[in-house]
Amino acid sequence: GDAVYSADPSPGPDWILPSGWGEASKRSPQSPLGPLHSTDPANASSAIASVSCPEPPRRQFLTIPARVAEFVLPSTEFTVNGVRLQCAHFPVTPAGASRTLLCIPGYAATGESFARLRPLAGAYDVRMLTLPEEAWRHSDPVGDFAAVVAEFARRFDRPVIVGTSFGGLVAIETVKRLGDGASGTVLMSTFAMHPRGRILLRVSWLLSMVEALAPHIESLGIRIIGGKGIDEGAAFELRQETHTISRREKHARLIAALRSDLRETARRITVPALIIHGAGDHLVSVESARKLAALIPNAEIVEIAGAGHLPYLTHPAEVSAALARFLST
């Protein structure tokens, strides 16, 4: 497959071991990169044992394709409100970082999708969350996820809550729960209420057809979602992340997003807010972002020309620059 264990400590030119990454990193059992769950050396042996390798060599080095190396990050698992929450971070966190960013991914993504925000890691403590597979168990997945994230956020000193797409809805609810316990929020590619949500819910049979077809056209779907700016490495990573989340879970998150009406919640956000949206987003129109910005009393909006639904992946320099300006105020 794409991930191998090698007895050779010097991988070939097409493979690299990221600095500071260690022997294992969080990956779901469904991922081709293997069911690895922790970078803690104490857990390395159990992580290695979970990989299909009946008689591993005495010395082992996990190597990965260079094209996805930037997305492989150290990860720690926490138990919050009785559920497991994965938290990825960059190998080096600056001592005395002025602020913590808690990043919540989209409905079919993991925390590693924020890896291209690495430029911010020089000044800020960036924590990238992967939501647990719990949406299908609950009637209000957005609210339940927000309760988990808010509880986790209280471990930090007034963090900034960052959310994209479905994660943006969770971020809005999280900020409501935290109040002044958050110092700000950044909402990307999201909305307070989907303009076509009620219509789509009435044709659930059509949603089921699209979901059944999605695995067969995932490459095309990723290109449409990401837009022209998405590169091979990001597209490959998104495919792997999509495979780590069950179809049942993705369906529950999609339905929750279409049902959400957070307009009143958005009006009650009192902390500074930054709305970032791709001008070419075909999933969530830029008009939805403008309406969201108008609801939040202390919000500014940045529209990124040429970006689709994934500006933090396709236009990371612009997103990082907008975040840096926002965080410096």
LINJO-V960593 format. One record per residue. RES is the residue in one letter. PHI is phi in whole degrees, 0 to 359 (* if undefined). PSI is psi as a letter, one per 40 degrees, with the letter a starting at -180 (999 if undefined). BURIAL is + if it has 24 or more other ideal C-beta (glycine too) atoms within 12 Angstrom, else -. Layout:
BEGIN
res->RES phi->PHI psi->PSI burial->BURIAL
res->RES phi->PHI psi->PSI burial->BURIAL
END
This chain:
BEGIN
res->G phi->* psi->a burial->-
res->D phi->273 psi->e burial->+
res->A phi->238 psi->h burial->+
res->V phi->225 psi->i burial->+
res->Y phi->262 psi->h burial->+
res->S phi->231 psi->i burial->-
res->A phi->279 psi->e burial->-
res->D phi->271 psi->h burial->-
res->P phi->287 psi->e burial->-
res->S phi->239 psi->g burial->-
res->P phi->300 psi->i burial->-
res->G phi->291 psi->i burial->-
res->P phi->294 psi->d burial->-
res->D phi->271 psi->e burial->-
res->W phi->227 psi->i burial->+
res->I phi->220 psi->i burial->-
res->L phi->248 psi->h burial->+
res->P phi->302 psi->h burial->+
res->S phi->298 psi->h burial->-
res->G phi->80 psi->e burial->-
res->W phi->278 psi->d burial->+
res->G phi->87 psi->a burial->+
res->E phi->270 psi->e burial->+
res->A phi->211 psi->i burial->+
res->S phi->214 psi->i burial->+
res->K phi->294 psi->h burial->+
res->R phi->214 psi->i burial->+
res->S phi->284 psi->i burial->+
res->P phi->302 psi->d burial->-
res->Q phi->281 psi->e burial->-
res->S phi->282 psi->h burial->+
res->P phi->299 psi->e burial->+
res->L phi->277 psi->e burial->+
res->G phi->103 psi->i burial->+
res->P phi->274 psi->g burial->+
res->L phi->254 psi->i burial->+
res->H phi->230 psi->e burial->+
res->S phi->200 psi->i burial->+
res->T phi->262 psi->e burial->+
res->D phi->293 psi->h burial->-
res->P phi->306 psi->d burial->-
res->A phi->295 psi->d burial->-
res->N phi->259 psi->e burial->-
res->A phi->298 psi->d burial->+
res->S phi->295 psi->d burial->-
res->S phi->290 psi->d burial->-
res->A phi->294 psi->d burial->+
res->I phi->294 psi->d burial->+
res->A phi->296 psi->d burial->-
res->S phi->283 psi->e burial->-
res->V phi->275 psi->i burial->+
res->S phi->291 psi->g burial->-
res->C phi->205 psi->g burial->-
res->P phi->306 psi->d burial->-
res->E phi->230 psi->g burial->-
res->P phi->293 psi->i burial->-
res->P phi->295 psi->i burial->-
res->R phi->299 psi->d burial->-
res->R phi->250 psi->h burial->-
res->Q phi->236 psi->i burial->+
res->F phi->225 psi->h burial->+
res->L phi->279 psi->h burial->+
res->T phi->239 psi->i burial->+
res->I phi->222 psi->i burial->+
res->P phi->298 psi->h burial->+
res->A phi->300 psi->d burial->-
res->R phi->293 psi->d burial->-
res->V phi->244 psi->e burial->+
res->A phi->302 psi->d burial->+
res->E phi->295 psi->d burial->+
res->F phi->267 psi->e burial->+
res->V phi->266 psi->h burial->+
res->L phi->233 psi->i burial->+
res->P phi->302 psi->i burial->+
res->S phi->216 psi->i burial->+
res->T phi->235 psi->i burial->+
res->E phi->259 psi->h burial->+
res->F phi->240 psi->i burial->+
res->T phi->257 psi->h burial->-
res->V phi->231 psi->h burial->+
res->N phi->53 psi->f burial->-
res->G phi->83 psi->e burial->-
res->V phi->238 psi->i burial->+
res->R phi->270 psi->h burial->+
res->L phi->237 psi->h burial->+
res->Q phi->273 psi->h burial->+
res->C phi->229 psi->h burial->+
res->A phi->270 psi->i burial->+
res->H phi->207 psi->i burial->+
res->F phi->281 psi->i burial->+
res->P phi->305 psi->d burial->+
res->V phi->241 psi->h burial->-
res->T phi->254 psi->h burial->+
res->P phi->298 psi->h burial->-
res->A phi->295 psi->h burial->-
res->G phi->71 psi->f burial->-
res->A phi->306 psi->h burial->+
res->S phi->291 psi->d burial->-
res->R phi->213 psi->i burial->+
res->T phi->252 psi->h burial->+
res->L phi->251 psi->h burial->+
res->L phi->254 psi->h burial->+
res->C phi->255 psi->h burial->+
res->I phi->245 psi->h burial->+
res->P phi->279 psi->i burial->+
res->G phi->289 psi->i burial->+
res->Y phi->292 psi->d burial->+
res->A phi->241 psi->f burial->+
res->A phi->235 psi->i burial->+
res->T phi->244 psi->i burial->+
res->G phi->301 psi->d burial->+
res->E phi->297 psi->e burial->+
res->S phi->296 psi->e burial->+
res->F phi->270 psi->e burial->+
res->A phi->302 psi->d burial->+
res->R phi->280 psi->e burial->+
res->L phi->275 psi->e burial->+
res->R phi->310 psi->d burial->+
res->P phi->305 psi->d burial->+
res->L phi->284 psi->e burial->+
res->A phi->293 psi->e burial->+
res->G phi->288 psi->e burial->-
res->A phi->233 psi->e burial->+
res->Y phi->232 psi->i burial->+
res->D phi->271 psi->h burial->+
res->V phi->261 psi->h burial->+
res->R phi->246 psi->h burial->+
res->M phi->246 psi->h burial->+
res->L phi->270 psi->i burial->+
res->T phi->243 psi->h burial->+
res->L phi->291 psi->i burial->+
res->P phi->288 psi->i burial->+
res->E phi->280 psi->g burial->+
res->E phi->231 psi->e burial->+
res->A phi->301 psi->d burial->+
res->W phi->293 psi->e burial->-
res->R phi->272 psi->e burial->-
res->H phi->236 psi->i burial->+
res->S phi->278 psi->d burial->-
res->D phi->230 psi->g burial->-
res->P phi->300 psi->d burial->+
res->V phi->298 psi->d burial->+
res->G phi->294 psi->d burial->+
res->D phi->291 psi->d burial->+
res->F phi->297 psi->d burial->+
res->A phi->298 psi->d burial->+
res->A phi->297 psi->d burial->+
res->V phi->293 psi->d burial->+
res->V phi->295 psi->d burial->+
res->A phi->297 psi->d burial->+
res->E phi->297 psi->d burial->+
res->F phi->294 psi->d burial->+
res->A phi->297 psi->d burial->+
res->R phi->290 psi->e burial->+
res->R phi->283 psi->e burial->-
res->F phi->243 psi->i burial->+
res->D phi->273 psi->g burial->-
res->R phi->46 psi->g burial->+
res->P phi->290 psi->i burial->+
res->V phi->266 psi->h burial->+
res->I phi->264 psi->h burial->+
res->V phi->248 psi->h burial->+
res->G phi->218 psi->i burial->+
res->T phi->234 psi->h burial->+
res->S phi->56 psi->b burial->+
res->F phi->303 psi->d burial->+
res->G phi->296 psi->d burial->+
res->G phi->293 psi->d burial->+
res->L phi->296 psi->d burial->+
res->V phi->297 psi->d burial->+
res->A phi->296 psi->d burial->+
res->I phi->301 psi->d burial->+
res->E phi->293 psi->d burial->+
res->T phi->296 psi->d burial->+
res->V phi->297 psi->d burial->+
res->K phi->300 psi->d burial->+
res->R phi->290 psi->d burial->+
res->L phi->280 psi->d burial->+
res->G phi->58 psi->b burial->-
res->D phi->287 psi->e burial->-
res->G phi->286 psi->e burial->+
res->A phi->249 psi->i burial->+
res->S phi->260 psi->e burial->+
res->G phi->172 psi->i burial->+
res->T phi->215 psi->i burial->+
res->V phi->236 psi->h burial->+
res->L phi->241 psi->h burial->+
res->M phi->244 psi->h burial->+
res->S phi->52 psi->f burial->+
res->T phi->225 psi->a burial->+
res->F phi->203 psi->i burial->+
res->A phi->269 psi->d burial->+
res->M phi->210 psi->h burial->+
res->H phi->292 psi->h burial->+
res->P phi->297 psi->d burial->-
res->R phi->247 psi->e burial->-
res->G phi->301 psi->d burial->+
res->R phi->295 psi->d burial->-
res->I phi->294 psi->d burial->-
res->L phi->296 psi->d burial->-
res->L phi->294 psi->d burial->-
res->R phi->284 psi->e burial->-
res->V phi->244 psi->f burial->-
res->S phi->300 psi->d burial->-
res->W phi->298 psi->d burial->-
res->L phi->290 psi->d burial->-
res->L phi->299 psi->d burial->+
res->S phi->297 psi->d burial->-
res->M phi->295 psi->d burial->-
res->V phi->296 psi->d burial->-
res->E phi->296 psi->d burial->+
res->A phi->291 psi->d burial->-
res->L phi->279 psi->d burial->-
res->A phi->309 psi->d burial->+
res->P phi->300 psi->d burial->-
res->H phi->274 psi->e burial->-
res->I phi->232 psi->f burial->-
res->E phi->297 psi->d burial->+
res->S phi->297 psi->d burial->-
res->L phi->296 psi->d burial->-
res->G phi->299 psi->d burial->+
res->I phi->295 psi->d burial->+
res->R phi->295 psi->d burial->+
res->I phi->293 psi->d burial->-
res->I phi->293 psi->d burial->+
res->G phi->283 psi->d burial->+
res->G phi->84 psi->a burial->+
res->K phi->295 psi->d burial->-
res->G phi->280 psi->e burial->+
res->I phi->282 psi->h burial->+
res->D phi->261 psi->i burial->-
res->E phi->298 psi->d burial->-
res->G phi->297 psi->d burial->+
res->A phi->293 psi->d burial->+
res->A phi->296 psi->d burial->+
res->F phi->298 psi->d burial->+
res->E phi->297 psi->d burial->+
res->L phi->297 psi->d burial->+
res->R phi->298 psi->d burial->+
res->Q phi->294 psi->d burial->+
res->E phi->295 psi->d burial->+
res->T phi->301 psi->d burial->+
res->H phi->287 psi->e burial->+
res->T phi->278 psi->e burial->+
res->I phi->242 psi->h burial->+
res->S phi->292 psi->i burial->-
res->R phi->298 psi->d burial->+
res->R phi->301 psi->d burial->-
res->E phi->292 psi->d burial->+
res->K phi->298 psi->d burial->+
res->H phi->298 psi->d burial->+
res->A phi->297 psi->d burial->+
res->R phi->292 psi->d burial->+
res->L phi->298 psi->d burial->+
res->I phi->298 psi->d burial->+
res->A phi->298 psi->d burial->+
res->A phi->295 psi->d burial->+
res->L phi->292 psi->d burial->+
res->R phi->277 psi->e burial->+
res->S phi->292 psi->h burial->+
res->D phi->225 psi->g burial->-
res->L phi->252 psi->f burial->+
res->R phi->298 psi->d burial->-
res->E phi->292 psi->d burial->-
res->T phi->297 psi->d burial->+
res->A phi->298 psi->d burial->+
res->R phi->297 psi->d burial->-
res->R phi->266 psi->e burial->-
res->I phi->288 psi->h burial->+
res->T phi->253 psi->e burial->-
res->V phi->276 psi->i burial->+
res->P phi->301 psi->i burial->+
res->A phi->227 psi->i burial->+
res->L phi->240 psi->h burial->+
res->I phi->255 psi->h burial->+
res->I phi->242 psi->h burial->+
res->H phi->213 psi->h burial->+
res->G phi->283 psi->h burial->+
res->A phi->295 psi->d burial->+
res->G phi->253 psi->f burial->+
res->D phi->290 psi->h burial->+
res->H phi->266 psi->e burial->-
res->L phi->268 psi->d burial->+
res->V phi->234 psi->h burial->+
res->S phi->295 psi->i burial->+
res->V phi->296 psi->d burial->+
res->E phi->296 psi->d burial->-
res->S phi->296 psi->d burial->+
res->A phi->294 psi->d burial->+
res->R phi->295 psi->d burial->+
res->K phi->294 psi->d burial->+
res->L phi->297 psi->d burial->+
res->A phi->297 psi->d burial->+
res->A phi->290 psi->d burial->-
res->L phi->284 psi->d burial->+
res->I phi->275 psi->h burial->+
res->P phi->303 psi->d burial->-
res->N phi->241 psi->g burial->-
res->A phi->238 psi->i burial->+
res->E phi->235 psi->i burial->+
res->I phi->235 psi->h burial->+
res->V phi->237 psi->h burial->+
res->E phi->257 psi->h burial->+
res->I phi->258 psi->h burial->+
res->A phi->296 psi->h burial->-
res->G phi->83 psi->e burial->-
res->A phi->266 psi->i burial->+
res->G phi->261 psi->b burial->+
res->H phi->280 psi->e burial->+
res->L phi->235 psi->f burial->+
res->P phi->298 psi->d burial->+
res->Y phi->290 psi->e burial->+
res->L phi->261 psi->d burial->+
res->T phi->270 psi->d burial->+
res->H phi->226 psi->f burial->+
res->P phi->297 psi->d burial->+
res->A phi->295 psi->d burial->-
res->E phi->294 psi->d burial->+
res->V phi->294 psi->d burial->+
res->S phi->297 psi->d burial->+
res->A phi->294 psi->d burial->-
res->A phi->296 psi->d burial->+
res->L phi->296 psi->d burial->+
res->A phi->298 psi->d burial->+
res->R phi->297 psi->d burial->-
res->F phi->296 psi->d burial->+
res->L phi->288 psi->d burial->+
res->S phi->278 psi->e burial->-
res->T phi->269 psi->999 burial->-
END
